[in-house]
Amino acid sequence: MDEEYDVIVLGTGLTECILSGIMSVNGKKVLHMDRNPYYGGESSSITPLEELYKRFQLLEGPPESMGRGRDWNVDLIPKFLMANGQLVKMLLYTEVTRYLDFKVVEGSFVYKGGKIYKVPSTETEALASNLMGMFEKRRFRKFLVFVANFDENDPKTFEGVDPQSTSMREVYRKFDLGQDVIDFTGHALALYRTDDYLDQPCLETINRIKLYSESLARLEVDLAVFVSLCLCLCPLVLAEREM
C-alpha cells in the first residue's frame, strides 16, 4: 500500500464519501478509512442480517425463520433525494453513483375518502386527476403553469407576485385554490410538515414545487421524483482502504 496520500478521510458516511469523491475526481490521492467492517457509517445499508445484529449488540442473532442473512439489506437511515436536486447532481459529478443503488419512487400519493390518489404535479395530471372537480382542475393547472414558468431572476414571470414579500397564502388565493388542493400542494409537493409556510414569503415554496415537478420530469430520462439512496458494501470512492 502507498504510504503517501494527499488526503486521508476517516469514516465512510455519505458526507465523507461525497468529499472523498470530489477530491478523487479532481486528481487527489485519497485514503478512505473506516473502523467498521462495512461502508456507509450511520447512513449504511447493512447486509448480511447477522451484521445488523452485531451492530446493535444482539447476541442471539437472527432467527432461522428470517431465512438467509444475505437476502436482507437493511437501511439504517432511509434517504430520499429529489432526482433533480443538488445532492444527486453532486453524486453524479463525483462518480459515487457507481457504488450506489437507487430505488425509483414515481410520485407521491394521498389518502382521501377511503381511496388513494396520485398527487398531480404536471398540467396533464392536473386535468386528469380525480382529486379535484372540473373547475378546480383548471385553476390548479394554471397554478402549475405559473410555477413551471417562474424564474426568480426574471420579474416578467412573477405575474404580480413579489417572491420576497407575497405570502404563499396570498398566492393560493390569487389562483383561487381550495383547501384540499392547498393541503396536498403544501405537504405532498412542497413537502412541508406544517402549515407555517403559508404566511412566509412564497419564493422557497415555489422553488420546492418547481423542483418536485422537474424531478418527476426526469422519470422519462433516468430517475424519478425521489431516489432512495442505498450505501452498498463496496468502496464508495476510488481510494485505498485500511481496516
C-alpha positions in Angstrom: 0.0 0.0 0.0 1.3 3.5 -0.8 2.4 5.5 2.2 1.8 9.0 0.9 -1.6 10.5 0.2 -2.9 13.9 -0.4 -5.9 13.4 1.8 -7.0 10.9 4.5 -10.7 10.7 5.2 -11.9 9.0 8.3 -15.4 7.5 8.1 -17.5 6.4 5.1 -20.7 8.1 5.8 -22.5 10.0 3.0 -20.8 13.3 3.7 -17.3 11.7 3.9 -17.9 9.8 0.7 -19.0 12.9 -1.2 -15.9 14.8 -0.1 -13.7 11.9 -1.0 -15.3 11.6 -4.4 -14.9 15.3 -5.1 -11.2 15.2 -4.2 -10.6 11.9 -6.1 -12.2 13.1 -9.4 -10.0 16.3 -9.1 -6.8 14.3 -9.1 -6.1 13.9 -5.3 -4.8 10.6 -3.9 -7.3 9.7 -1.2 -7.0 7.1 1.6 -10.5 6.3 2.8 -10.7 4.5 6.2 -13.4 3.2 8.4 -13.3 1.4 11.7 -16.4 -0.7 10.8 -16.4 -3.8 8.7 -19.0 -2.2 6.4 -19.2 1.1 4.5 -21.6 3.9 5.0 -21.3 4.8 8.7 -24.6 5.8 10.2 -26.1 6.0 6.7 -25.2 2.5 5.8 -27.3 -0.3 4.4 -26.2 -3.4 6.2 -26.0 -6.9 4.9 -25.9 -9.7 5.8 -28.5 -9.7 8.5 -26.1 -11.1 11.0 -24.0 -7.9 10.7 -27.0 -5.8 11.7 -27.5 -7.9 14.8 -23.8 -7.3 15.7 -24.3 -3.6 15.0 -27.0 -3.4 17.8 -25.2 -5.9 20.0 -28.0 -8.5 19.7 -26.1 -11.6 20.7 -28.7 -14.3 19.9 -28.6 -13.5 16.1 -31.4 -13.6 13.6 -33.9 -16.5 13.9 -33.9 -19.2 11.2 -37.4 -18.1 10.2 -35.9 -14.9 8.6 -34.0 -17.0 6.0 -30.6 -16.3 4.7 -28.8 -13.3 6.1 -27.6 -12.2 2.7 -31.2 -11.9 1.5 -31.5 -8.9 3.7 -30.3 -5.3 3.2 -31.4 -3.0 6.0 -31.0 0.8 5.5 -30.2 2.4 8.9 -31.4 5.8 7.7 -33.8 5.7 4.7 -32.7 8.6 2.4 -35.0 10.2 -0.2 -33.5 12.7 -2.7 -35.1 14.8 -5.3 -33.9 13.5 -8.6 -33.2 17.0 -9.9 -31.7 18.2 -6.7 -28.2 19.4 -6.0 -27.2 16.3 -4.0 -28.0 14.0 -6.9 -26.0 16.2 -9.2 -23.1 16.1 -6.8 -23.2 12.3 -6.6 -23.2 12.1 -10.4 -20.3 14.6 -10.6 -18.2 12.7 -8.0 -19.0 9.3 -9.7 -20.1 8.0 -6.3 -23.2 6.7 -8.2 -21.1 3.8 -9.5 -21.3 2.4 -6.0 -24.9 3.2 -5.1 -28.2 1.5 -5.7 -31.2 3.8 -6.5 -34.8 2.8 -6.0 -37.1 4.8 -8.2 -40.2 6.4 -6.5 -42.6 7.5 -9.1 -44.5 10.1 -7.2 -46.5 11.0 -4.0 -49.9 9.7 -3.0 -52.6 10.9 -0.7 -55.4 9.2 1.1 -58.8 10.8 0.7 -62.3 9.5 1.2 -61.2 5.9 1.6 -59.2 5.9 -1.6 -55.6 6.5 -2.6 -54.8 9.1 -5.3 -51.6 10.1 -7.0 -50.7 13.8 -6.4 -50.8 15.6 -9.7 -47.7 17.6 -10.5 -48.0 18.4 -14.2 -50.5 20.1 -16.3 -51.7 16.8 -17.8 -52.0 15.1 -14.5 -53.9 18.1 -13.1 -56.6 17.8 -15.7 -56.9 14.0 -15.3 -56.8 13.8 -11.5 -59.8 12.7 -9.6 -58.7 14.7 -6.5 -60.4 17.8 -7.9 -63.5 18.9 -9.6 -63.5 20.2 -13.1 -63.1 23.9 -12.3 -60.6 23.2 -9.6 -58.5 21.2 -12.1 -58.3 24.2 -14.4 -57.3 26.6 -11.6 -54.6 24.1 -10.4 -53.3 23.7 -13.9 -53.0 27.4 -14.2 -51.1 27.5 -10.9 -48.7 24.7 -12.1 -48.0 26.7 -15.4 -47.2 29.7 -13.2 -44.7 27.6 -11.1 -43.1 26.0 -14.2 -42.5 29.4 -15.8 -41.4 31.1 -12.6 -37.8 32.4 -12.6 -36.7 34.3 -9.6 -34.2 36.2 -11.8 -36.9 37.3 -14.3 -39.6 39.7 -13.0 -41.6 39.1 -16.1 -42.5 35.6 -14.8 -43.8 36.9 -11.4 -47.4 37.8 -12.7 -47.8 40.4 -10.0 -46.3 38.3 -7.2 -43.4 39.6 -5.2 -41.4 36.4 -4.2 -39.8 38.2 -1.3 -42.9 39.7 0.3 -46.0 37.9 -1.0 -47.0 35.1 1.2 -47.9 31.6 -0.1 -51.4 32.0 1.3 -51.8 35.0 -1.0 -50.5 33.1 -4.0 -53.0 30.3 -3.4 -55.7 33.0 -3.1 -54.6 34.6 -6.4 -55.3 31.3 -8.1 -58.4 30.6 -6.1 -57.3 27.2 -4.9 -59.4 25.3 -2.4 -58.3 23.9 0.9 -57.9 20.3 -0.3 -55.6 21.5 -3.1 -53.6 23.7 -0.7 -53.1 20.8 1.6 -51.7 18.3 -0.9 -49.7 21.1 -2.6 -48.0 22.2 0.5 -47.4 18.8 2.1 -47.1 16.4 -0.9 -45.4 18.7 -3.5 -43.6 21.3 -1.4 -43.1 18.6 1.4 -43.7 20.8 4.4 -44.6 19.1 7.6 -46.6 22.0 9.0 -48.7 25.0 7.6 -46.2 27.6 8.9 -45.0 28.2 5.4 -48.4 29.7 4.4 -47.6 33.1 5.9 -44.0 33.2 4.8 -42.6 34.7 1.5 -43.6 32.4 -1.3 -40.2 32.1 -3.0 -39.0 29.0 -1.2 -42.3 27.2 -1.6 -42.5 27.9 -5.4 -38.9 26.6 -5.8 -39.8 23.5 -3.8 -42.8 22.7 -6.0 -40.8 23.5 -9.1 -38.0 21.1 -8.0 -40.6 18.4 -7.4 -42.1 18.8 -10.9 -38.7 18.9 -12.6 -37.6 15.8 -10.7 -40.7 14.0 -11.9 -39.9 15.1 -15.5 -36.6 13.1 -15.2 -38.6 9.9 -14.9 -38.6 9.6 -18.7 -34.8 10.1 -18.7 -33.2 8.2 -15.8 -34.6 8.8 -12.3 -37.9 9.8 -10.7 -39.2 12.3 -8.2 -37.2 10.8 -5.4 -34.3 8.4 -5.5 -33.9 6.2 -2.5 -30.2 6.0 -1.7 -28.6 2.8 -0.5 -24.9 2.8 0.5 -23.6 -0.6 -0.5 -20.9 -2.9 0.8 -18.2 -1.7 -1.6 -15.8 1.3 -1.8 -17.7 4.5 -2.4 -14.7 6.3 -4.0 -11.7 5.2 -5.9 -9.5 5.0 -2.9 -7.5 2.6 -0.9 -8.9 1.1 2.3 -7.2 0.2 5.5 -9.2 -1.7 8.2 
